[in-house]
């Protein structure tokens, strides 16, 4: 009996609790919060697993430095350097023909070969003691040409960007071949000699070219590749060709003038009139006139 009374009292209390207005809204809100929390937790756990499955060891920042695009960026940041190990020991035997230089500098930058003057399209670099030395790559790049040439003294060409190359002439004992990837400062050959500029002795003829137009290496030493990429060399070439033609003509005229002076200086002495020669000729002519007069008088007396 007591148990029944106790149960009935409990049922009454439950019914009275659920009859309150705030009970059901509270239950709904709590249930929605629990469900939403579960959904968000599930989504976050799935994203973490996806990210972990997509990452690879090769995508780590430390390993990206070894990819080819990173090498290209590093190459663009390099500065052109002289093609010698020790720049302090280097001597420029002949400068680049600069169309903006004065007449004396331009004349000194003309190479005389095969009875013709040629503007120097690079720098002829030797050492102070005139001995053989290692030739290094001025900039990292790809070897595109290795050519034997007796006149130029052999040639190595390295491409650094589309249309931008460095040339190393008058070299021997090559240490690279076509297709090799070289790093800046890497030894590529030994210095040598050439027929086109024998006066330079043991040296390397170094050129920097853009679109096959030579530029003054002095203007790009210690400057990055981007400085040459932005340069407009077409107008410079036209002006340089015009000035080079004028300098060559002037040099040839000087050579012809010297030849004429030498020819005049070797005139034989017997071709020159001797001192007093005109007086002797006059005396000779007077004697001949006297002989004619005496001959005429003799003829007249005979006829008489």
Rosetta blueprint (number, residue, H / E / L):
1 X L
2 X H
3 X H
4 X H
5 X H
6 X H
7 X H
8 X H
9 X H
10 X H
11 X H
12 X H
13 X H
14 X H
15 X H
16 X H
17 X H
18 X H
19 X L
20 X L
21 X H
22 X H
23 X H
24 X H
25 X H
26 X H
27 X H
28 X H
29 X H
30 X H
31 X H
32 X H
33 X H
34 X H
35 X H
36 X H
37 X H
38 X H
39 X H
40 X H
41 X H
42 X H
43 X H
44 X H
45 X H
46 X H
47 X H
48 X H
49 X H
50 X H
51 X H
52 X H
53 X H
54 X H
55 X L
56 X L
57 X H
58 X H
59 X H
60 X L
61 X H
62 X H
63 X H
64 X H
65 X L
66 X L
67 X L
68 X H
69 X H
70 X H
71 X H
72 X H
73 X H
74 X H
75 X H
76 X H
77 X H
78 X L
79 X E
80 X E
81 X L
82 X L
83 X L
84 X E
85 X L
86 X L
87 X H
88 X H
89 X H
90 X E
91 X E
92 X E
93 X E
94 X E
95 X L
96 X L
97 X L
98 X L
99 X L
100 X L
101 X L
102 X L
103 X H
104 X H
105 X H
106 X H
107 X H
108 X H
109 X L
110 X E
111 X E
112 X E
113 X E
114 X L
115 X L
116 X E
117 X E
118 X E
119 X E
120 X L
121 X L
122 X L
123 X E
124 X E
125 X E
126 X E
127 X E
128 X L
129 X L
130 X L
131 X L
132 X L
133 X L
134 X E
135 X E
136 X E
137 X L
138 X L
139 X L
140 X L
141 X E
142 X E
143 X E
144 X E
145 X E
146 X E
147 X E
148 X L
149 X L
150 X L
151 X L
152 X L
153 X L
154 X L
155 X E
156 X E
157 X E
158 X E
159 X E
160 X E
161 X E
162 X L
163 X L
164 X E
165 X E
166 X E
167 X E
168 X E
169 X E
170 X L
171 X E
172 X E
173 X L
174 X L
175 X L
176 X L
177 X L
178 X L
179 X L
180 X L
181 X E
182 X E
183 X L
184 X L
185 X L
186 X L
187 X E
188 X E
189 X E
190 X E
191 X E
192 X E
193 X L
194 X L
195 X L
196 X L
197 X L
198 X H
199 X H
200 X H
201 X L
202 X L
203 X E
204 X E
205 X E
206 X E
207 X E
208 X E
209 X E
210 X E
211 X L
212 X L
213 X E
214 X E
215 X E
216 X L
217 X H
218 X H
219 X H
220 X L
221 X E
222 X L
223 X L
224 X E
225 X H
226 X H
227 X H
228 X H
229 X H
230 X L
231 X L
232 X L
233 X H
234 X H
235 X H
236 X H
237 X H
238 X H
239 X H
240 X H
241 X H
242 X H
243 X H
244 X H
245 X H
246 X H
247 X H
248 X H
249 X H
250 X H
251 X H
252 X H
253 X H
254 X H
255 X H
256 X H
257 X H
258 X H
259 X H
260 X H
261 X H
262 X H
263 X H
264 X H
265 X H
266 X L
267 X L
268 X L
269 X H
270 X H
271 X H
272 X L
273 X L
274 X L
275 X L
276 X L
277 X H
278 X H
279 X H
280 X H
281 X H
282 X H
283 X H
284 X H
285 X H
286 X H
287 X H
288 X H
289 X H
290 X H
291 X H
292 X H
293 X H
294 X H
295 X H
296 X H
297 X H
298 X H
299 X H
300 X H
301 X H
302 X H
303 X H
304 X L
